[in-house]
């Protein structure tokens, strides 16, 4: 006889929701498609002019890229691009970049790399 008999099984820990809303993700995906990504990836050369439109300083944009290129392959896929756009928008609105990328900013597709 076990003490746990009849007790509910322990719930698996749930991952935090992605900080990027579905509506924002749709907008970012549309912008991503305009860059004509090769193999689902956009290069820094393709992404740079879009991020520069924010008017943010180059050092801030460099940090945005560093946070967004989660798998460190030198390109952004559509989820990483969404992170870059979200961070850029937040900074343009006057919010500082976090010291490190919070877990809820990691796309669900990349959380295994965290």
C-alpha positions in Angstrom: 0.0 0.0 0.0 1.4 3.4 -1.0 0.7 6.8 0.5 0.4 8.3 -3.0 -2.5 6.0 -3.9 -5.3 8.1 -5.2 -3.1 11.2 -5.3 -2.9 13.1 -8.6 0.4 12.6 -10.4 2.8 15.5 -10.2 2.3 18.0 -12.9 5.2 18.5 -15.4 6.7 21.9 -15.2 5.2 24.2 -17.8 7.4 26.4 -20.0 6.5 30.1 -19.9 4.5 31.4 -22.7 6.4 33.1 -25.5 6.7 36.9 -24.9 5.8 37.5 -28.6 2.1 37.5 -29.2 0.6 35.6 -32.1 -0.5 38.9 -33.7 3.0 40.3 -33.5 4.5 37.0 -34.8 2.3 37.2 -37.9 3.5 40.8 -38.6 7.1 39.8 -38.1 6.7 36.8 -40.3 5.3 39.0 -43.1 8.4 41.3 -42.8 10.7 38.2 -42.7 9.1 36.9 -46.0 10.0 40.2 -47.8 13.7 39.5 -47.2 13.4 36.4 -49.4 15.1 34.1 -46.9 17.3 31.4 -48.4 16.6 28.0 -46.8 14.4 29.7 -44.2 17.3 31.9 -43.0 18.0 35.6 -43.4 21.5 36.9 -43.3 22.7 39.9 -41.3 23.0 41.8 -44.6 19.3 41.3 -45.2 18.2 42.0 -41.6 20.4 45.0 -40.9 18.4 47.6 -42.9 15.2 46.5 -41.3 16.6 46.9 -37.7 18.3 50.1 -38.6 15.0 51.7 -39.4 14.4 51.8 -35.7 17.0 54.6 -35.3 18.6 52.7 -32.4 22.4 53.0 -31.9 24.6 50.4 -33.6 25.8 49.0 -30.3 22.1 48.4 -29.2 21.3 46.7 -32.6 24.5 44.6 -32.2 23.3 43.3 -28.9 19.8 42.7 -30.3 21.4 40.5 -33.0 23.5 38.7 -30.4 20.4 37.9 -28.4 18.4 37.0 -31.4 20.8 34.6 -33.2 20.1 32.0 -30.6 21.7 29.1 -32.4 24.8 31.2 -33.3 24.7 30.3 -37.0 25.1 33.9 -38.2 21.6 34.0 -39.7 18.1 34.5 -38.3 15.3 32.1 -38.9 11.7 33.4 -38.7 11.5 32.8 -34.9 14.8 34.4 -34.2 13.8 37.4 -36.5 10.7 37.8 -34.4 12.9 38.0 -31.3 15.0 40.7 -33.0 12.0 42.7 -34.0 10.4 42.5 -30.6 13.6 43.6 -28.8 14.1 46.4 -31.3 10.5 47.6 -30.8 10.9 47.5 -27.0 14.1 49.5 -27.2 12.6 52.0 -29.6 9.8 52.5 -27.0 12.4 53.4 -24.4 12.7 50.1 -22.6 16.3 48.9 -21.9 17.6 45.7 -23.2 17.7 43.0 -20.5 21.2 41.9 -19.4 20.5 38.5 -20.9 17.6 37.0 -22.9 14.8 36.0 -20.6 13.5 32.4 -21.0 10.1 33.7 -22.2 11.9 35.5 -25.1 13.4 32.2 -26.4 11.2 30.9 -29.2 9.6 27.6 -28.2 11.5 26.1 -31.2 14.8 27.1 -29.6 14.3 26.5 -25.9 16.2 23.2 -26.1 19.3 25.4 -26.7 18.8 27.4 -23.5 
